[in-house]
Amino acid sequence: MPKAKVNICVLVSGGGTNLQALIDAQNGGIIKSGQIKLVISNKSDAYALVRAQNAGIATAVVSKKELGQQGMEDKISSLIKQNGIDLIVLAGFMCILTSDFTREYDHRIINIHPSLIPSFCGEGYYGLRVHEAALAKGVKVTGATVHFVNEIPDGGEIIMQKAVTIPDGSTAESLQKRVMKLAEWRILPLACEKVSQKILKEEI
């Protein structure tokens, strides 16, 4: 019997605003082909865990500091298998995953990046650094990208992008908020639904 919904696991490290966007989209019927079954954080004090618990979603903490890279990935893999997870969403997860891990879950891991890839992406480009680089370059348009995750940081196939204009006088902090609100929180749920639909149809 085919699955009714794709089981989603969200990996987080911080405040969880993108996770909240996914929870709201699930509650609002934007994500209807998938359901968030598990939230894993590499930090025990991540507010994203509170957001998940408030929404009645199971949580786990898997610390790279305690387990090391291999131990962390093994533990995440174990939790993914235990919970029957079909799709992994990186929503502000601040650990790079190895090629062994990304190969095991080929076309089953997606990530949100706060720029229009291929601009301001790859190793070292994360958080405010992305927006600082965009402002330093003087670009007038930035945005966000949802892409599949492979062994190259920000190098996987693009699923969805949304452009955002940069107002004069922007700071890295104000631009970060603008890109989240106008791009990230909109396209991450849409991309989750799109990929979930494809998984249900076994197209990927």
VENBELPE-V103796 format. One record per helix or strand. SS is the DSSP state (H for helix, E for strand). FROM is the first residue (numbers start at 1). TO is the last residue. If there is no record, write none. Layout:
ss:SS from:FROM to:TO
ss:SS from:FROM to:TO
This chain:
ss:E from:6 to:12
ss:H from:17 to:27
ss:E from:34 to:41
ss:H from:47 to:54
ss:E from:58 to:61
ss:H from:64 to:82
ss:E from:87 to:90
ss:H from:99 to:104
ss:E from:109 to:113
ss:H from:128 to:137
ss:E from:141 to:148
ss:E from:158 to:165
ss:H from:172 to:200
